[in-house]
């Protein structure tokens, strides 16, 4: 009897060990700094949301609504393919000086890319991932870029004491201005996160999606706060609020999202 029980435990041990390794979803939202991790070989992950931007300057009041969505496909344990877009767009503009009201509807451009998980964290060395994207001028006429662009980013993450974490993401982007001239801009973000328990985390962040000269639209910078909660190991809900730090950035931005891993 004891021999049979021992044999059963030995056969079941690999399955029990695997069950202990939680297959929890790790997302690239709602913070700006990307995760260094990938979804894993043969896995698919959907990260979608609703976003609202509000801005008021020089007598012009503008509200932008969008549905940012990221699709992630695991090609191997270290590489994933990505399709990203701001989705359905709606921009409402009110000229407070003249009383004119305008609304534009359509779809945003699509970006395709890859993420490569370069290294796991080791001691003081961070977990690192490299992201490369190509931006396609594929959206509706009101929201389409003047040409194709792209970006290259490095995501680095450190685990800190007391369940804190630090993420940094420098990068560079290639875009076209309104006159069709190609230019380069910088990208930077730094985020401090805190895991309060196995399901709930929060963060504060400084983000600069665009660091550019004034003739190319200037720099865009925000201060962000947000949180994410795991409904299950494979389903996350989240929200974030951003405050624009200069005149080139919307005054306020808010997002709420849902992510599912398959």
N, C-alpha and C positions, 0 to 999 in steps of 0.2 A: 504493500500500500504506500509506504513512504517513498519507495523507488519510483512508483508511478507519479506521485505528486511532484517529486523532484524533477522528473523528466518533463512534466507539464510546465513547470515554472521555467525551466531552461529554454523550452521552445517558445514560451510566451514572452521571455525577457526582451527580445528585440522590439516587439510590439509595444511593450510597456515603456521602454526607454524612448521610443519614438513619440508616444503619447505625451511624455513629459516635456518634449520640445514643442512649445506652442507655436502654431502657425498663425501668428498675429499679423494683421494688416499693418503696413508701414507706408504712409502716404507722403506726397510732395506738397500737401496743402494742410492747413490754410495759410501757413507762413510763406514768405517769399523765398527764403533760402531752401533749396532742394535737399532732400535726403540723399545720402551717399549710397543707399541700398537699392537693389533691384528686386523685381517681384518674384524671380525664380523661374527655372526652366519649365516651360509649358503652362505657366500661369497667366491669367488675364486680370487686369485691374481697371476698374472704372472710377474716376474721380470727377464728379460733376457738381455744379453749384449755381447759385443765383448771386449776382453782384450788383451793387448800386453805387454810383459815384455822383457826388454833388459838388458844384462849384459856383461861386458868384464873384465876378470881377468886372470892373469898368461898366457897370450897369447891365451886364449880361448874366442871366441865371441859367445854368445848364444842369440837366439830370441825365445820366447815362445808365441804361439797364443792359445787362448781358448775362450769358449763361456759360461761364468758363468751364471747359471740359477737357480732361486729359485721359487718353486711352493708353495703357501700358501692356505690352506683350513680352513675356519672358522667352528670349531666344536661347539662353543658357543660364547657368547659375550666376554668371557675372555680367551678362549683357541683356538689355531689353530694348525693344523698338517702341517708339512713342509717336502718337498723333495728338496734337494740342490745338485748341481754338478757343476764342472767346464766344463762339456760338452765335445764337440769335442776339441781335443788337437793336436797341431803341434809344435814340437821343432826342430829348425834348429841350428846346431852347426858347427862352423868353427874353426879349429886349425890354428892359424896364423903362428905358427912355422913350421908346416909340410905341410900346405895347404890342409889337409884332410877336407872333408865336409860330414856331416851326417844329416839325417832327420828322425824323428820318428813321426808317426801319430797314433792316437787312441782316446780312450775315458777315461775320468777321473772317479774316484770312485764316488759313490752316498752316500749321507748322509740323514738319515731320523730323524725327531725329532718333538718336540712340543715346543710351546711358551705359557706361562701362564702370562696374564696381572694381576699382583698381586695387584696393587694399583694405583689409580688416584692421581695426584698432589693435595696436600692440604697445603696451606700456604708455608712454607719453605721446606716441604717434597716433594720429587720428585715423578714423575710417574715411576713405576717400573714394569719390566717384567723379568721372568726367562726363559731361553732357555736351553733345554737338547737335545743333538743329539747323534746318533750312526753312526759312519763312517764305511761303508761296503767296504771290499776289492773286489770291483766288476768291476773295470775298465779294460782296455786293459793291456796286460802284461808290456808294457813299462811304464805305469803310475799307476799301481796298487800298493797299500800299501802292506807291508809285513804281515799285520794282521788287524783285526778290531780295531777301536779306538772309541773315543767319547769325548764329551765336555759338560761342564756345565758353563753357563754364566749368569750374572746379568746385565741388562740394566737399568740405572737410568737417568732420564731426568729432568732438571730444566728449567722453563721459566724465562728469565731474562728481565730487562727493555730494552726499545728501540727495541723490537722484536728480541733480542738475545736469544739463548738457549745454554745450556751446557749439554752434554751427557758424561757419564762415563760407561765403561763396563769392569769389572774385570771378570776373569774366570780361569778355569783349564781344561786341556785336557789330554787324555790318548792315547798314540800312541806306535808304534813299530819302532825301529831303523832298519838299513839295515841288522843287524845280527838277527833280530827277537826278540830282547829283549824289553820288555815293559818298558816304562818310562812315567813320568808325566811332563808336562810343564805348564807354566803360560800363561795367556792371559790378555792383557790390551789395552784399547784404551780410548782416551779422545778427544772430538770434540766440537768446538765452532761454532755455526751456526748463521746465520742472515737471517731473512725473509725480503726481500726488498719490497715485495707486496704480494698479495694473490696468485700469480702464481710462483714467482721466489725466490729461496733461494740459499745461498752459504755457504761454510764451510771451516775451516782449522782444521787439525787433526794430532794427534800423535797416531800411532798404533803399537802394538807389537803382531802380531798373534801367535808368539812363543817366550817364554822366557825359555831357556833351557841351559844346560851345553854344553861345546864344543864337548864332545864325542857323544852327541845326536843331533848334527847339529848346536848348538849355537842358539843365539837369532836372531830373524828376526824383524827389526824395520823400520818404514817409517815415513816420513812427507808428508801429503796429503793435496791437495786443490781440490775443486770441486764445482759443482753447479747443480741444478735441476730446470726444468721448467715444469709447468702443461699446456699441450696443451688443455686439458679439465679437469673437476673435477676428471675424472677417468683414465686419460692417462698422464704419465710423461715421459719426456726425460731427460737424465742426462749425465754428464761426470766428470771424476776425473783424476788427475795426481799425481803420487807418486814418491818420491825420496828416494832411499834406504839409510839408515844411517849407515850401517856397511857392512863388506865384505860378510856376509851370506845372504844378501838381494840383489835382482836385482837392478841395478843402477837406472833404470827408469821403471815405469809401467804406462800404460794409459788405460782407459776404457771409453766406451760410451754405454749407455743402454736405454732400453725401458721397461716401466712397465704399465700394464693394470689391472684394477680391474673390475670384473664381478659380 
